[in-house]
Amino acid sequence: MASSTAVPLGFHYETKYVVLSYLGLLAQEKPQGQYLSPQGAQPDVASQSLDKETLLKVKAETEEELKSLDKEISEAFASTGFDRHTSPVFSPAHPESSVEDCLAHLGDRVSQELREPLYKALQKLLSQFWCPSSCCDTCSWS
């Protein structure tokens, strides 16, 4: 029987923000050596521009989603009371904190606030033998 546990206030917003921020960082990175073929030759210009187009599209979509998230948080404030200014993810003590730091903080908070249900779930998983064949039809272990 499944049980439900309350998720910390703002968890949805903070998680979405961290993921979108990470995607935004990936879209800003310059590809390094990914255009090299196994023989070391440069592939055609079309594949390079496709990757640039994809990165620009991801960046634009990420920015749009961040704006949408900001609007969602503002509109939900009256019902949720979530204030991004008190969130260590949206307003870190050290603004130079990386997305990884925010994600680590969020993980720590979840593990502290959901310690008991997480422990019970872990014990249940560890008490049962699990084989990949239970997930798919082909099992190389059998």
Secondary structure, DSSP 4 states (H G I P E B T S, - for coil): -----PPPTTHHHHHHHHHHHHHHHHHHSPP-STT--TTS----HHHHHHHHHHHHHHHHHHHHHHHHHHHHHHHHHHHH---GGG-TTTS-SSTT--HHHHHHHHHHHHHHHTHHHHHHHHHHHHHS---GGGTSS--TT-
